[in-house]
C-alpha cells in the first residue's frame, strides 16, 4: 500500500467497476491504453448483489450484454440481479480487466497537468479520470425521518433485501417509483401495506407478454437509444424535462397495487407524535417505513469546478470541457435516455475512450 508521498502513476483511472466502468475498461483495453479500475465493493457486481433479493431487470437479456460478449441467456428472458452481478464479474475476468476491488475513492483534485485520486492512505496520479458511476449513490431520506418513533423500523430501498427485515405490523412505503412499487407489492404479501405518493405514469402494456418481449420493448429501446438523444432535436428539447421527471412504472401497474390490497395515501410531510404525518393531516400507526425516495449523486469527493448550480456535472456527452482529461459515463441521459442502463453505457464508453485515445495521441505527437 502506497503512502501519501508515494503516488502510483497510471495514464487513466476509471472510478467505478460496474457496467459503466467495465465498458470503459474494455474499450481502453481494446486500444491498448494503460488503465486501472477502482471500486469500493468486495466483488465485481456487488452493486447489483446488494439490492433487494427479488429484483429482476426491466430489459430482456438481449440488451444486457456488454461490448464483446452477449449476455448468456435466452434473448427474451428477464434476468435476476444476481445473474447480472455474476455476468459482470465473469466479464471482468474474461477480458482480464485490471479491477482493484475494496478501493473507495474519497478525493479527486488536480495538481498541474495531472489528476490526483485519493483512497484513504492511497494516492494515484493520472492524465485521465473517468467517473463511471450513476447519479444514484447516497440514499435520500427526509430530515424529519429522525423524529419517527425509534421503535419503527426504517430502511431505505438501498438497504431493503426482503420482508424478513421488518417487524410485525403495518408497512409504509414512501415513493411510488419502480422501486417503491416493486417493494410494496412484495411486502404486501406478509404485511398490511400503505404506499405514499403518486406514480408518474406507467408503461401501457405488460413487459413480460409475448408481444412486448418480441416487439414493443424493441420499439421502446429504439426510442430511448436512437431518438431521445442529444443527437436529435427532439432529444435535446426533452432532455431537461426527462432529467427532472421520475421514470414511469415499468413492470407494475396501478391496478396491481390495488389488487394486492395496498392502501394508497398522500405524500408524507412530517411527523406527529412519532408517527408519519400525511399531506391530508392523517397520521399512520405503522411499525415499518421503507424510504423509496431516491438518491443524491454522491460526487462530493470531486473537488473540481465541474458542477452546475444544482450540483449536476457539466459535460458534453460525458466529456468535461472545463477540465481536460475528466470524463463521466453512467449518468442519467448523459447522451441518451439509455445512458444509465446496461444497454446504453457501451455507446457512451466508446465516445469517451475515443477522446482519451485522441488526447494520448496528441501528447505523443507534441
C-alpha positions as CSV (number, residue, x, y, z in Angstrom):
1,X,0.0,0.0,0.0
2,X,1.4,3.3,-1.0
3,X,1.6,6.3,1.3
4,X,0.5,9.9,0.5
5,X,4.0,10.7,-0.6
6,X,4.4,7.7,-2.9
7,X,1.8,8.0,-5.6
8,X,1.1,5.3,-8.1
9,X,1.0,6.7,-11.6
10,X,-1.2,5.5,-14.4
11,X,-2.4,7.0,-17.7
12,X,-6.1,6.5,-17.0
13,X,-8.1,5.8,-13.8
14,X,-11.7,4.6,-14.0
15,X,-13.6,5.1,-10.8
16,X,-16.3,2.5,-10.6
17,X,-16.3,-1.2,-11.5
18,X,-19.9,-1.7,-12.5
19,X,-21.3,-1.9,-16.0
20,X,-20.1,1.6,-16.9
21,X,-16.6,1.1,-15.6
22,X,-16.2,-2.3,-17.3
23,X,-17.5,-0.9,-20.5
24,X,-14.9,1.9,-20.4
25,X,-12.2,-0.6,-19.4
26,X,-13.0,-3.0,-22.3
27,X,-12.7,0.0,-24.8
28,X,-9.4,1.1,-23.3
29,X,-8.0,-2.4,-23.4
30,X,-9.1,-2.8,-27.0
31,X,-7.0,0.2,-27.9
32,X,-4.0,-0.9,-25.8
33,X,-4.3,2.1,-23.5
34,X,-3.0,1.6,-19.9
35,X,-5.5,2.0,-17.1
36,X,-6.8,0.7,-13.8
37,X,-10.4,0.5,-12.5
38,X,-11.0,1.3,-8.8
39,X,-14.1,0.1,-7.0
40,X,-15.2,0.2,-3.3
41,X,-17.0,-3.1,-3.3
42,X,-15.6,-6.5,-2.4
43,X,-16.5,-8.2,-5.7
44,X,-17.3,-7.1,-9.2
45,X,-21.1,-6.9,-9.5
46,X,-21.8,-6.2,-5.8
47,X,-23.7,-3.1,-6.6
48,X,-26.3,-5.5,-8.1
49,X,-25.9,-8.2,-5.5
50,X,-26.7,-5.9,-2.6
51,X,-30.1,-4.8,-4.0
52,X,-33.3,-6.5,-2.8
53,X,-33.5,-10.2,-3.3
54,X,-36.4,-10.4,-5.8
55,X,-35.1,-7.7,-8.2
56,X,-35.2,-8.5,-11.8
57,X,-34.1,-6.3,-14.7
58,X,-36.7,-4.5,-16.8
59,X,-34.9,-5.2,-20.1
60,X,-34.7,-8.7,-21.7
61,X,-31.3,-10.4,-21.7
62,X,-30.6,-9.5,-25.4
63,X,-30.0,-5.9,-24.2
64,X,-28.0,-6.8,-21.0
65,X,-24.6,-7.8,-22.5
66,X,-21.6,-5.5,-22.7
67,X,-19.4,-5.0,-25.7
68,X,-17.8,-8.2,-27.0
69,X,-19.9,-10.7,-25.0
70,X,-23.7,-11.1,-25.3
71,X,-25.5,-12.0,-22.1
72,X,-25.5,-15.8,-21.8
73,X,-29.3,-16.3,-21.6
74,X,-32.3,-16.6,-23.8
75,X,-32.8,-13.2,-25.5
76,X,-36.3,-12.6,-24.2
77,X,-35.6,-13.7,-20.6
78,X,-35.8,-11.2,-17.7
79,X,-32.7,-11.9,-15.6
80,X,-32.3,-11.6,-11.9
81,X,-30.0,-9.1,-10.2
82,X,-27.6,-11.9,-9.2
83,X,-27.4,-13.1,-12.7
84,X,-26.4,-9.6,-13.8
85,X,-23.8,-9.4,-11.0
86,X,-22.2,-12.7,-11.9
87,X,-22.1,-11.8,-15.6
88,X,-20.2,-8.6,-14.8
89,X,-17.8,-10.5,-12.6
90,X,-17.2,-13.0,-15.4
91,X,-16.9,-10.2,-18.0
92,X,-14.1,-8.6,-16.0
93,X,-12.3,-12.0,-15.8
94,X,-13.0,-12.9,-19.4
95,X,-11.3,-9.7,-20.7
96,X,-8.7,-9.6,-17.9
97,X,-9.6,-6.1,-16.9
98,X,-7.4,-4.6,-14.1
99,X,-10.1,-4.0,-11.5
100,X,-9.0,-3.3,-8.0
101,X,-11.7,-4.0,-5.5
102,X,-12.1,-2.6,-2.0
103,X,-10.6,0.8,-3.0
104,X,-13.0,3.5,-2.1
105,X,-12.1,6.8,-3.8
106,X,-12.6,9.8,-1.5
107,X,-10.9,12.6,-3.3
108,X,-10.2,13.9,-6.8
109,X,-8.2,17.1,-7.4
110,X,-5.7,18.4,-10.0
111,X,-2.0,19.0,-9.5
112,X,-0.7,20.8,-12.5
113,X,-1.4,18.7,-15.6
114,X,-2.2,15.5,-13.7
115,X,-5.2,14.5,-11.6
116,X,-4.7,13.2,-8.1
117,X,-7.0,10.5,-6.9
118,X,-7.0,9.5,-3.2
119,X,-8.5,6.5,-1.5
120,X,-7.8,6.6,2.2
121,X,-4.0,6.5,2.6
122,X,-3.5,5.6,-1.1
123,X,-2.7,8.2,-3.7
124,X,-2.8,7.8,-7.5
125,X,-1.9,10.2,-10.3
126,X,-3.3,10.1,-13.8
127,X,-3.6,12.1,-17.0
128,X,-7.2,11.0,-17.4
129,X,-10.0,10.1,-14.9
130,X,-13.3,8.5,-15.9
131,X,-16.0,8.7,-13.3
132,X,-18.0,5.7,-14.2
133,X,-20.9,5.9,-11.8
134,X,-24.6,6.5,-11.9
135,X,-26.3,9.5,-10.3
136,X,-27.7,7.2,-7.6
137,X,-25.1,6.9,-4.9
138,X,-26.3,8.3,-1.5
139,X,-29.8,7.5,-0.2
140,X,-32.1,10.5,0.1
141,X,-34.3,10.4,3.2
142,X,-36.2,13.5,4.5
143,X,-34.8,15.2,7.6
144,X,-37.9,14.5,9.6
145,X,-37.3,10.8,9.4
146,X,-35.1,11.1,12.6
147,X,-38.2,12.2,14.5
148,X,-40.1,9.0,14.0
149,X,-40.5,6.7,17.0
150,X,-37.3,4.7,17.5
151,X,-39.4,1.5,17.6
152,X,-40.3,2.0,13.9
153,X,-38.0,0.0,11.6
154,X,-36.7,2.4,8.9
155,X,-35.0,1.1,5.7
156,X,-34.0,2.9,2.5
157,X,-34.6,0.9,-0.7
158,X,-30.8,0.5,-0.9
159,X,-30.8,-1.5,2.3
160,X,-34.0,-3.4,1.9
161,X,-33.5,-7.1,1.0
162,X,-36.7,-8.9,1.9
163,X,-39.7,-8.8,4.3
164,X,-37.8,-10.7,7.0
165,X,-36.1,-7.4,7.9
166,X,-39.4,-6.0,9.0
167,X,-41.3,-6.0,12.3
168,X,-44.8,-7.5,12.5
169,X,-47.3,-4.8,11.8
170,X,-48.0,-2.2,9.1
171,X,-45.5,-1.0,6.5
172,X,-45.4,2.4,4.9
173,X,-43.6,2.5,1.6
174,X,-42.7,6.1,0.7
175,X,-42.3,6.8,-3.0
176,X,-44.2,5.3,-6.0
177,X,-41.3,4.9,-8.4
178,X,-40.4,1.5,-9.7
179,X,-38.5,0.6,-6.5
180,X,-41.5,1.6,-4.3
181,X,-44.0,-0.3,-6.5
182,X,-41.9,-3.5,-6.6
183,X,-41.1,-3.5,-2.9
184,X,-44.7,-2.5,-2.0
185,X,-46.1,-5.5,-3.9
186,X,-43.6,-7.8,-2.2
187,X,-44.2,-6.7,1.4
188,X,-48.0,-6.7,0.9
189,X,-47.9,-10.5,0.8
190,X,-46.9,-10.6,4.5
191,X,-47.7,-7.1,6.0
192,X,-50.6,-4.6,5.8
193,X,-49.1,-2.0,3.4
194,X,-49.6,1.7,2.7
195,X,-48.0,3.3,-0.3
196,X,-47.4,7.1,-0.2
197,X,-47.2,9.3,-3.2
198,X,-48.3,9.3,-6.8
199,X,-46.7,7.5,-9.7
200,X,-45.5,9.5,-12.8
201,X,-47.4,7.3,-15.3
202,X,-46.8,3.7,-16.3
203,X,-45.9,1.7,-19.4
204,X,-49.3,0.8,-21.0
205,X,-48.5,-2.9,-21.6
206,X,-47.2,-5.9,-19.7
207,X,-43.5,-6.1,-20.4
208,X,-43.4,-9.9,-20.0
209,X,-46.1,-10.6,-22.5
210,X,-45.2,-12.2,-25.8
211,X,-45.8,-9.2,-28.0
212,X,-44.0,-6.9,-25.6
213,X,-40.9,-9.2,-25.5
214,X,-40.8,-9.6,-29.2
215,X,-41.8,-6.2,-30.5
216,X,-42.9,-3.5,-28.0
217,X,-39.7,-3.5,-25.9
218,X,-37.7,-3.3,-29.1
219,X,-39.6,-0.2,-30.1
220,X,-39.2,1.4,-26.6
221,X,-35.5,0.6,-26.6
222,X,-35.1,2.2,-30.1
223,X,-37.0,5.3,-28.9
224,X,-34.7,5.7,-25.9
225,X,-31.4,4.7,-27.6
226,X,-31.9,6.4,-31.0
227,X,-34.5,9.1,-30.8
228,X,-34.3,10.5,-27.3
229,X,-30.6,11.5,-27.5
230,X,-28.5,14.6,-27.8
231,X,-28.1,13.8,-31.4
232,X,-31.7,14.7,-32.3
233,X,-33.7,17.9,-32.0
234,X,-36.5,16.2,-30.0
235,X,-34.0,14.6,-27.6
236,X,-32.2,17.9,-27.0
237,X,-35.6,19.6,-26.4
238,X,-36.9,17.0,-24.0
239,X,-33.7,16.3,-22.1
240,X,-34.2,18.9,-19.3
241,X,-37.7,17.7,-18.6
242,X,-36.7,14.0,-18.7
243,X,-33.8,14.7,-16.3
244,X,-36.3,16.1,-13.7
245,X,-39.1,13.7,-14.2
246,X,-39.3,10.3,-12.5
247,X,-39.5,7.3,-14.7
248,X,-42.9,5.7,-15.3
249,X,-43.8,2.4,-13.7
250,X,-42.4,-0.4,-15.9
251,X,-43.4,-3.8,-14.6
252,X,-46.1,-2.9,-12.0
253,X,-49.4,-1.3,-12.9
254,X,-51.5,0.8,-10.5
255,X,-54.2,-1.8,-10.6
256,X,-51.7,-4.4,-9.4
257,X,-51.2,-2.3,-6.3
258,X,-54.9,-2.2,-5.6
259,X,-55.3,-5.9,-6.3
260,X,-52.6,-6.6,-3.7
261,X,-54.6,-4.8,-1.0
262,X,-52.2,-1.9,-0.8
263,X,-53.7,1.3,0.5
264,X,-52.7,4.4,-1.4
265,X,-52.2,7.5,0.7
266,X,-50.9,11.1,0.1
267,X,-47.3,12.1,0.4
268,X,-45.6,12.1,3.8
269,X,-45.0,15.7,5.0
270,X,-43.6,15.3,8.5
271,X,-44.0,13.5,11.9
272,X,-46.6,13.8,14.6
273,X,-46.3,12.1,17.9
274,X,-43.6,9.8,16.4
275,X,-45.8,8.7,13.5
276,X,-45.7,9.6,9.8
277,X,-47.9,12.7,9.0
278,X,-49.6,12.8,5.6
279,X,-50.5,15.8,3.5
280,X,-54.2,15.3,4.3
281,X,-53.3,15.6,8.1
282,X,-53.8,11.9,8.7
283,X,-51.3,10.0,10.9
284,X,-50.4,6.4,10.2
285,X,-49.8,4.0,13.1
286,X,-47.3,1.6,11.4
287,X,-44.3,-0.5,12.5
288,X,-42.1,-0.1,9.5
289,X,-41.1,2.6,6.9
290,X,-39.3,1.8,3.7
291,X,-38.0,5.0,2.0
292,X,-38.0,4.6,-1.7
293,X,-37.2,8.3,-2.1
294,X,-34.2,8.2,-4.4
295,X,-30.6,9.1,-4.1
296,X,-28.2,12.1,-4.1
297,X,-25.5,11.9,-6.8
298,X,-22.7,11.4,-4.3
299,X,-20.0,13.4,-6.1
300,X,-18.8,15.5,-3.1
301,X,-15.4,13.8,-3.4
302,X,-14.7,15.6,-6.7
303,X,-13.0,18.8,-5.7
304,X,-13.0,20.5,-9.1
305,X,-15.2,23.2,-10.6
306,X,-17.2,20.9,-12.8
307,X,-20.7,21.2,-11.4
308,X,-23.7,23.4,-12.2
309,X,-25.9,25.4,-9.8
310,X,-27.9,22.3,-8.9
311,X,-24.9,20.1,-8.4
312,X,-25.1,18.4,-11.7
313,X,-21.8,17.5,-13.6
314,X,-21.2,19.8,-16.6
315,X,-20.2,17.9,-19.6
316,X,-20.7,17.4,-23.3
317,X,-21.6,13.8,-24.0
318,X,-19.5,12.8,-21.0
319,X,-16.5,15.0,-21.8
320,X,-15.8,17.7,-19.3
321,X,-14.5,20.6,-21.4
322,X,-13.6,22.7,-18.4
323,X,-11.2,20.0,-17.1
324,X,-9.4,18.3,-20.0
325,X,-8.9,14.6,-19.2
326,X,-12.0,14.3,-16.9
327,X,-15.0,12.2,-18.2
328,X,-18.3,10.8,-16.9
329,X,-20.0,7.6,-18.0
330,X,-23.2,6.1,-16.5
331,X,-25.1,9.3,-15.7
332,X,-28.8,9.6,-16.4
333,X,-29.3,10.9,-20.0
334,X,-25.6,11.6,-20.4
335,X,-26.2,11.3,-24.2
336,X,-29.5,9.4,-24.4
337,X,-32.3,8.0,-22.3
338,X,-30.4,4.7,-22.2
339,X,-27.2,6.2,-20.9
340,X,-27.6,4.9,-17.3
341,X,-28.7,1.4,-18.4
342,X,-26.7,-1.7,-19.1
343,X,-27.7,-1.5,-22.8
344,X,-26.7,2.1,-23.1
345,X,-23.3,2.5,-21.4
346,X,-21.3,1.0,-24.2
347,X,-22.0,3.7,-26.7
348,X,-21.0,6.4,-24.2
349,X,-17.9,4.5,-23.1
350,X,-16.8,4.3,-26.7
351,X,-17.2,8.0,-27.2
352,X,-15.2,8.8,-24.1
353,X,-12.4,6.4,-24.8
354,X,-12.1,7.8,-28.3
355,X,-11.5,11.2,-26.7
356,X,-8.9,9.7,-24.3
357,X,-7.1,8.0,-27.3
358,X,-7.1,11.3,-29.2
359,X,-5.6,13.1,-26.2
360,X,-2.9,10.4,-25.8
361,X,-2.1,10.7,-29.4
362,X,-1.8,14.4,-29.2
363,X,0.6,14.1,-26.2
364,X,2.8,11.7,-28.1
365,X,2.9,13.9,-31.1
366,X,3.8,17.0,-29.1
